[in-house]
Amino acid sequence: MLNDAGFEVIDASSWSKEEVLKESPNVNGWIIRSGTNIGSEYLDASTNLVAIGRAGVGVDNVDIPYATKKGVLVLNAPEGNTISTAEHTLAMMLALARKIGPASQSLSSGKWDRKPYSGSELYGKTIGIAGLGKIGKEVATRCLAFNMTVLGFDPLLTEEAAEKLGIERVELDELFRRSDFITVHTPLIPATKGLLNDKTLATCKKGVRIINCARGGIVDEAALLRALESGQVGGAALDVYSTEPPTSEVRALIEHPNVLATPHIAASTEEAQEKVAVQVTEQVINALRGEVVLTAVNALAVRMSAQPEVKPFISLAERLGSAAEQLSSGPANRLLVRCHGDVPRRYKDVLRVVALKGFLSGNWNEPVNLVNAEVLAEAAGMQVDVETMHSSLAFSNLIEVRVETKTATHTVSGTLFSDEDARITSIDGFSLELKMTGHSMIYKNQDRPGMLAKVGQILAENDINIGALSLGRNVPGGHALTAVAVDQSLSKEIINQISELEGVHGVGMLKFVP
């Protein structure tokens, strides 16, 4: 395909690092797999690079922020291996249920032992799916065909969207408690690292069976081995590992008689390999020709980096989206972005997507970027709208993000005091001034003397230092909203203490990363 498009192709798969760096200034595009890590050293050497194509879904082996800074498009092939991975998950589950691996091994060794390999049907069993992105949904469809009860957890999925899929949407603790089989289909991020551990496995049904064809590290391998040895977990099917190839520490898990293990081959089908190869090659060709690309994870960011006036508002919109997510509880039905003033109105479509990215990034369905944010929102059944307004009375340029869930609506607004100073100007109709940095505790209270002192006393007793304070009220003697900037995140115990104060409610935390 590349040759037919008029490009010279270099196979550097066997080259040393020094050889690659030497050739880099002459290269316009790269196509890589998961084993190649592209960091600043390669990007600095590649002075004529236009695009990097990753033949597969994950792009965690590319320094995307630095590539964006250099104006290099990063492309992937997000759908090529969806079916193959879903089918492998079902194959692993069936093999686990019917003990096909050890039964085959026993027979090939010359034995005829039937009794030890009595299995169980999938029919009528309950499967819990953690993560309902593309692959998770395909797994759910196939499990429904086996007449299984399908439980699903995904922070983004609304109840309406789950009903359309035939999935019962539950929280994680219920999923662990009720499932006969549990399969994970999430990225490996801080929120999912060690998702299945000693504590969560102990809450599962005795004899539960675990399948992981997603990412190594989502399942705590040492905890899984302990649960297998105790009988709490009846079996496990693994295709991915925390270190690949597996280290000696992981070997004990793989060699356990109730474990079925494959060497990261869920996407290794002829069909999947051809799909990802064709898709990424088409996108790289389009990028090198200056044509439209559909799978660039940083396309919008690259384009907007050339517009200095909107860059500070991009950061503002993303933080407001994050704040709206932290204020809300439960899946969102609708996200509305209002752009006030000349600059936000001019870039309303960009700021809408950026605010959506900030909102979705607080959840862990899959990595969120400016390309897939709208796709994820649509799959979750979320409506995303934008409105433009003339400048407000108080601020010439302002962005407002409103989130509507099944039980509540929250609105957060913000503006720029300077390019480096983004501040929240109102929360749920209460005007205040809050810098969008660090940790802040937010709560509503009755507007009467002594309320702040009671909260301050609890913080002092727990050695929590207050950095700043902002108050907002609409009617004296009614309700007020208080924002307290603190030096660290508050524990659930401290938040519960404050929530128990008479006249205080809606206590929560806002965290803004640098």
FIBA-763885 format. One line per 2 residues: their letters; for each residue x, y, z of C-alpha. Coordinates in steps of 0.001 Angstrom, whole numbers, plus 500000, padded with zeros to 6 digits. Example, Ala and Ser with C-alpha at 12.3 -4.5 7.8 and 13.67 -1.06 7.14 Angstrom:
// FIBA-763885
as	512300:495500:507800; 513670:498940:507140 $
//
This chain:
// FIBA-763885
ml	500000:500000:500000; 502819:502395:500901 $
nd	504751:501578:497736; 501645:502004:495587 $
ag	501105:505407:497190; 504605:506452:496125 $
fe	506445:506169:499420; 509811:504559:500069 $
vi	509523:501905:502783; 512363:501094:505187 $
da	512185:497962:507337; 514074:498982:510478 $
ss	512723:496214:512702; 516214:494730:513185 $
ws	518099:498033:513479; 519975:499212:516535 $
ke	518964:502399:518338; 521967:504201:516857 $
ev	520980:503197:513312; 517399:504400:513839 $
lk	518539:507757:515261; 520925:508240:512333 $
es	518141:507650:509774; 515473:509596:511696 $
pn	516030:513023:510013; 515162:511415:506652 $
vn	511895:509836:507831; 508445:511399:507287 $
gw	506365:508680:508938; 506783:505742:511275 $
ii	504662:502625:511675; 505344:500796:514936 $
rs	503992:498012:517125; 503718:497790:520916 $
gt	507367:496804:521423; 508748:500131:520155 $
ni	508869:503064:522574; 509011:506535:521028 $
gs	510224:509214:523429; 511770:512664:523189 $
ey	515143:511405:521943; 513656:509895:518782 $
ld	511258:512807:518269; 514050:515384:518579 $
as	516105:513484:516007; 513196:513238:513546 $
tn	513193:516761:512154; 510913:515912:509197 $
lv	508479:513615:510950; 504776:514130:510152 $
ai	503053:511101:511708; 503566:508030:513878 $
gr	501220:505120:513167; 500679:502505:515898 $
ag	499410:499231:514448; 497025:498491:517289 $
vg	494905:500257:519891; 497171:501361:522741 $
vd	499520:504306:522252; 501083:504298:525717 $
nv	504445:503522:524107; 504492:506981:522459 $
di	505202:510231:524325; 502021:511902:523049 $
py	502454:515283:524812; 505952:515662:523361 $
at	504829:514495:519916; 502027:517063:520055 $
kk	504504:519765:521041; 506583:518821:517993 $
gv	503469:518895:515784; 503595:515158:515033 $
lv	500318:513288:514570; 499965:510041:516529 $
ln	497621:507560:514816; 496291:504195:515902 $
ap	494015:501409:514677; 491339:501364:517390 $
eg	488898:498774:516044; 491015:496161:514317 $
nt	491355:493715:517194; 487962:494191:518893 $
is	486332:490980:517641; 489457:488860:518041 $
ta	489913:489910:521675; 486224:489389:522478 $
eh	486284:485918:520912; 489481:485010:522776 $
tl	487822:486055:526029; 484924:483692:525319 $
am	487320:480917:524302; 489213:481337:527579 $
ml	485990:481331:529594; 484671:478197:527893 $
al	488002:476417:528286; 488079:477409:531954 $
ar	484513:476229:532591; 485050:472872:530866 $
ki	488683:472343:532032; 489734:471800:528440 $
gp	493431:472592:528976; 494209:470046:531708 $
as	491848:467460:530154; 493686:467687:526820 $
qs	497058:467501:528548; 495968:464438:530525 $
ls	494743:462610:527432; 497859:463437:525414 $
sg	499971:461934:528204; 498182:458618:527685 $
kw	495674:458782:530540; 491896:458284:530376 $
dr	490703:460256:533427; 487243:461731:533022 $
kp	486089:462414:536568; 488676:465115:537467 $
ys	487620:467189:534454; 483908:467530:535089 $
gs	483132:471136:534231; 480218:473540:534412 $
el	477848:475113:531900; 477771:478836:531092 $
yg	473994:478640:530735; 472277:480385:533614 $
kt	475532:481641:535137; 476261:485280:535937 $
ig	479185:487113:534348; 480447:490457:535544 $
ia	482141:492676:532941; 484268:495505:534300 $
gl	484682:498047:531502; 482151:498283:528689 $
gk	484060:499827:525850; 484085:498276:522384 $
ig	485527:494935:523505; 483468:494716:526696 $
ke	480258:495239:524744; 481181:492545:522213 $
va	481860:490143:525085; 478475:491030:526606 $
tr	476674:490300:523311; 478241:486857:523113 $
cl	477527:486038:526766; 473867:486938:526262 $
af	473796:484397:523423; 474825:481761:525997 $
nm	471812:482804:528128; 474043:484190:530854 $
tv	473015:487010:533180; 475332:489891:532275 $
lg	476297:492422:534939; 478276:495454:533790 $
fd	480214:498182:535532; 481317:501255:533662 $
pl	481289:504760:535178; 480156:506260:531879 $
lt	477363:503903:530907; 473844:505153:531638 $
ee	471077:502796:532727; 469237:503488:529468 $
aa	472251:502495:527366; 472779:499368:529474 $
ek	469147:498339:529027; 469483:498602:525245 $
lg	472419:496200:525420; 470575:493802:527713 $
ie	473071:494433:530525; 472246:494977:534181 $
rv	474286:498005:535258; 475705:497587:538783 $
el	478419:499053:540991; 481697:497190:541352 $
de	481023:495776:544801; 477772:494197:543586 $
lf	479476:492879:540465; 482132:491181:542600 $
rr	479527:489784:545012; 477148:488276:542424 $
sd	479327:487061:539553; 480266:483455:538784 $
fi	482744:484727:536183; 484486:488120:536115 $
tv	486218:489530:533034; 488012:492871:532864 $
ht	488165:495118:529793; 489685:498377:531007 $
pl	492961:500170:530339; 495734:499982:532922 $
ip	495589:503346:534665; 495967:504276:538363 $
at	492241:503699:538986; 492383:500122:537627 $
kg	495833:498978:538766; 495274:496051:541115 $
ll	491513:496302:540672; 491231:492638:541625 $
nd	493257:492315:544823; 493117:490549:548193 $
kt	490300:492784:549426; 488077:492679:546335 $
la	488638:488968:545660; 487542:488242:549245 $
tc	484166:489867:548487; 483548:487611:545489 $
kk	481575:484383:545398; 483634:481429:546586 $
gv	484870:479622:543489; 484568:482643:541177 $
ri	486551:482427:537953; 488606:485361:536674 $
in	489465:486215:533036; 491936:488926:532002 $
ca	492564:489551:528305; 492950:493318:528751 $
rg	496134:494547:530460; 498570:492981:532878 $
gi	498462:494662:536274; 494679:495043:536481 $
vd	494711:491768:538416; 497102:491631:541377 $
ea	498878:488402:540449; 500172:487606:543950 $
al	496683:488146:545398; 495153:485948:542685 $
lr	497574:483129:543488; 496694:483345:547189 $
al	492981:483242:546347; 493491:480220:544085 $
es	495423:478371:546786; 492722:479090:549385 $
gq	489923:478054:547030; 488288:481508:547082 $
vg	488946:481689:543318; 488059:478503:541445 $
ga	490072:479237:538316; 491683:481953:536230 $
al	492312:482476:532519; 495073:484963:531715 $
dv	496410:486323:528445; 498301:489336:529838 $
ys	500789:489786:532669; 502376:492564:534725 $
te	505716:491768:533114; 506019:490197:529685 $
pp	507540:487694:529280; 506419:486681:532788 $
ts	509065:486740:535523; 509782:483875:537894 $
ev	507389:485432:540436; 504527:485149:537936 $
ra	505486:481615:536901; 504012:480164:540103 $
li	500637:481624:539143; 500815:480410:535548 $
eh	501776:476905:536671; 498862:476603:539116 $
pn	496623:473683:538031; 493521:475895:537945 $
vl	495073:478526:535694; 494770:478622:531911 $
at	497427:480910:530397; 498180:482133:526882 $
ph	501082:484392:525769; 499250:487680:524983 $
ia	497611:486355:521819; 494046:487705:522144 $
as	494550:489971:519132; 496744:487499:517255 $
te	494411:486400:514494; 495052:486729:510779 $
ea	491972:488915:510475; 492905:491280:513304 $
qe	496503:491665:512168; 495389:492488:508650 $
kv	492747:494951:509876; 495147:496943:512067 $
av	497854:496899:509386; 495511:498178:506686 $
qv	493854:500775:508921; 497048:502309:510266 $
te	498678:502309:506827; 495682:504121:505289 $
qv	495838:506748:508025; 499602:507286:507697 $
in	499251:507705:503928; 496492:510282:504429 $
al	498586:512148:506999; 501636:512288:504731 $
rg	499465:513587:501888; 497891:516227:504113 $
ev	494469:514606:503847; 491875:513948:506564 $
vl	492823:511363:509190; 490226:509660:511378 $
ta	492252:507956:514117; 494742:510602:515277 $
vn	494715:510705:519063; 496165:514230:519107 $
al	494900:515809:515871; 492853:518546:517484 $
av	495618:519352:519957; 498169:519673:517148 $
rm	495847:521956:515191; 494988:524118:518182 $
sa	498608:524461:519318; 499042:526929:516454 $
qp	496293:529210:517865; 497830:531072:520842 $
ev	494617:532869:521853; 492664:529669:522509 $
kp	495369:527633:524298; 494637:529029:527806 $
fi	490910:528437:527271; 491580:524815:526280 $
sl	493199:524245:529667; 490325:526081:531385 $
ae	487636:524034:529607; 489327:520724:530418 $
rl	489606:521605:534123; 485995:522745:534257 $
gs	484941:519450:532678; 486949:517610:535323 $
aa	485359:519705:538088; 481865:518965:536751 $
eq	482609:515232:536819; 483891:515417:540400 $
ls	480788:517319:541531; 478376:514828:539963 $
sg	477468:511300:540998; 476298:508559:538658 $
pa	476462:508437:534848; 475663:511664:533012 $
nr	472687:511914:530672; 473742:515264:529263 $
ll	476723:517622:529245; 476151:521220:528196 $
vr	479009:523637:527520; 478169:527351:527365 $
ch	480740:529703:525828; 480464:533380:526865 $
gd	482462:536114:525105; 484350:536500:521844 $
vp	487180:533967:522181; 485186:531045:523665 $
rr	482395:531612:521146; 484862:531496:518242 $
yk	486226:528130:519393; 482998:526651:520757 $
dv	483321:523326:518933; 486853:522818:520202 $
lr	486002:523801:523779; 482967:521496:523755 $
vv	485175:518483:522983; 487902:519590:525399 $
al	485401:519988:528270; 483997:516546:527407 $
kg	487511:515062:527522; 488054:516611:530958 $
fl	484742:515177:532138; 485353:511662:530804 $
sg	488983:511484:531936; 487858:511193:535543 $
nw	486407:507781:534717; 488159:504653:533524 $
ne	486397:503217:530547; 489410:503625:528287 $
pv	492039:506329:527685; 490272:509521:526590 $
nl	491594:511915:523957; 490197:514625:521726 $
vn	489453:512102:518984; 487576:509415:520900 $
ae	485800:511581:523523; 482648:512039:521451 $
vl	482588:508370:520458; 482798:507323:524111 $
ae	480052:509765:525104; 477758:508483:522348 $
aa	478407:504857:523311; 477554:505697:526922 $
gm	474256:507300:525889; 475375:510807:526858 $
qv	474114:513883:524985; 476728:516619:524539 $
dv	475686:520142:523526; 477226:523588:523219 $
et	475642:527051:523405; 477140:530456:522736 $
mh	476359:533525:524798; 477463:537146:524748 $
ss	479912:538155:527469; 478511:538081:530994 $
la	478200:541209:533118; 481140:540230:535311 $
fs	483568:538606:532839; 484284:539255:529163 $
nl	485174:535590:528491; 483697:532735:530518 $
ie	483047:529001:530106; 480234:527163:531857 $
vr	479892:523365:532097; 476583:521824:533170 $
ve	476154:518098:533856; 472765:516422:534182 $
tk	472456:512986:535813; 469363:510984:536653 $
ta	469244:512445:540177; 470864:515904:540042 $
th	472232:518774:537955; 475495:520596:538665 $
tv	476977:523661:536981; 480503:525051:537264 $
sg	481764:528238:535568; 485241:529661:535176 $
tl	487377:532295:533516; 490990:533399:533092 $
fs	492459:536081:535339; 495616:535642:533225 $
de	496899:532970:530832; 498353:531086:533805 $
da	495571:531813:536311; 492338:529882:535685 $
ri	489649:530222:538349; 486215:528863:539098 $
ts	483775:531759:539426; 480597:529899:540403 $
id	479391:526457:541469; 475706:525551:541302 $
gf	474723:529219:541162; 476900:530339:544103 $
sl	479445:533001:543092; 482953:532557:544492 $
el	486596:532631:543455; 488570:529389:543494 $
km	491965:528738:541933; 492022:525546:539898 $
tg	495062:524008:541563; 495665:521341:544200 $
hs	492926:520038:546507; 489765:521844:547572 $
mi	486935:520687:549806; 483477:521854:548700 $
yk	480376:521801:550873; 477018:523508:551273 $
nq	475809:524748:554634; 473170:526818:556355 $
dr	474237:530464:556331; 474590:531126:560042 $
pg	477421:532115:562429; 479876:529444:563580 $
ml	479562:527027:560660; 483064:527671:559328 $
ak	484541:527393:562813; 483076:523899:563286 $
vg	484518:522704:559982; 487852:524360:560739 $
qi	488033:522626:564109; 487674:519182:562507 $
la	490404:520022:559989; 492690:521275:562760 $
en	492113:518157:564846; 493180:516073:561853 $
di	496256:518239:561199; 494876:519527:557877 $
ni	496230:522939:556871; 493974:525461:555087 $
ga	495596:527275:552171; 492720:529485:551009 $
ls	489029:530018:551531; 486162:531142:549300 $
lg	482530:531669:550291; 479427:532140:548193 $
rn	475825:532846:549154; 472763:534143:547369 $
vp	470364:535018:550201; 471630:535943:553707 $
gg	470432:533358:556187; 469669:530824:553479 $
ha	472216:528381:552080; 475867:529039:551325 $
lt	478631:527223:549478; 482126:527055:550914 $
av	485349:526070:549145; 488362:525340:551334 $
av	491745:524830:549645; 493733:522279:551667 $
dq	497256:520940:551393; 496177:517333:550863 $
sl	493206:515214:549899; 490863:514430:552787 $
sk	490160:510862:553837; 486649:509419:553794 $
ei	486686:509461:557598; 487317:513230:557714 $
in	484693:513908:555044; 482193:511820:557028 $
qi	482998:513779:560188; 482262:517062:558420 $
se	479130:515645:556763; 477741:514761:560185 $
le	477808:518405:561337; 474336:519857:561660 $
gv	473569:522191:558769; 476372:520831:556515 $
hg	475713:518667:553436; 477080:517818:549995 $
vg	480697:517504:551170; 483134:516577:548397 $
ml	486626:517111:547035; 487896:518800:543892 $
kf	491364:517840:542720; 493212:519622:539924 $
vp	496391:518077:538577; 499165:520449:537412 $
//
